[in-house]
Amino acid sequence: MIHSFDAVVVGAGIMGCSTALHLAERGLVVGVIEKNGICTGSTGRSSAIVRQHYSNELTARMARYGLEVFQDFQERVGGTCSFVRCGFVVLVPEADRDGLEANVALQRGVGVETEILQPEALREVMPGLDAADLVAAAYEPASGYADPHLTTHSYADAARRHGTRFLLGREVTGVRFRGGRVVGVDTSDGPVDAGMVVNCAGPWGARVARMAGLDVPVSACRIQVATFRRPDEAGTHPVVLDFVHASYFRPETGNLTLVGLIDPAEADAVVDPDAYPEFVDDAFIADVGARWTRRCPAMAESEARGEYSGLYGVTPDWHPVVDEVPEGSGHFVCTGFSGHGFKLGPAVGLMTSQLMLGDDEPRFDPRLFRLARFREGRPVRGRYEYSITG
């Protein structure tokens, strides 16, 4: 059966569902094609941290917009995202003091509520934290985390209410062009016609791009997350990115904490996104547990309670590709968010839809994320070592 849409979105993670909603709200007939189900790729295994700590003005503004959406999700999207405001802290060593202070100044300049904390004040935000080796920390009281499944399904439900169709259990096998313009995709269940196609396939983004004759440098990389049960007397804590110990931890319901790495070496763990180890290595659990308890000695009595592996779609500069390629073709790429995309999902859907519709004054200009930056030798760079977080 041949289906026909104004626009086809490939992938039903948060980027695909957010983009579909924004397109449908503008009156387009949208089809979302997903080889598995909604939120079954990298989004479904996201730690779903919602923070605004970014190293350039564009992504800081996008993150601030995202937080506003998560805070007012029922009104702006519908459904629920289960956003929890617990605060966010980033900890840095001496080498990154200047970068942290400059970053906080930039963020405050675009309206982010953030401040530099000295170790004494930091202990008030998180009692029990060992701050002896810290030079500086930044704190965002309004940030926190959300539920990736509820968030993405709510976006999908909202898109459906605007007429979007989800073609699930179908794999895209080709992208069709005629006269330099995209005319649709081929799938495992037959052809689908469309005047525009956007690749929101995450870790599968490079594979889908090759179907359009493009080389998009996105690697599917395996990441691991361990879950620990905190001692009852330890209480809860904010989300923490600890660049001294190259790790992060965030609270979860049930007195649990998720712990993972913020290590550039994760980009070396390239895997087949359809066949990778979904368990967690024993050595990883011991490693991140040790990093966590070095920062929070009171957590030494915590218990390992579960773990999982997921996927990042990582680009060489840890920033996404959002672009029309080839130019004027109606074929768009929106992939490669390198593990820090969930919080940007609300803004990315708006950015991508405005790019596809040719808005003259988009709220978020995507030129920073153009594909050609890699060929030009102009990758997105931060001003300090921890800029892989965006």
Secondary structure, 3 states (H helix, E strand, C coil): CCEEEEEEEECCCHHHHHHHHHHHHCCCCEEEEECCCCCCCCHHHCCCEECCCCCCHHHHHHHHHHHHHHHCHHHHCCCCCCCEECCEEEEECHHHHHHHHHHHHHHHHCCCCCEEECHHHHHHHCCCCCCCCCCEEEEECCCEECCHHHHHHHHHHHHHHCCCEEEECCCEEEEEEECCEEEEEEECCEEEEEEEEEECCHHHHHHHHHHCCCCCCCEEEEEEEEEEECCHHHCCCCEEEECCCCEEEEEECCCEEEEEECCHHHHHCECECCECCCCCCHHHHHHHHHHHHHHCHHHHHCEEEEEEEEEEEECCCCCCEEEECCCCCCEEEEECCCCCCHHHHHHHHHHHHHHHCCCCCCCCCHHHHCCHHHHCCCCCCCCCHHHHHC
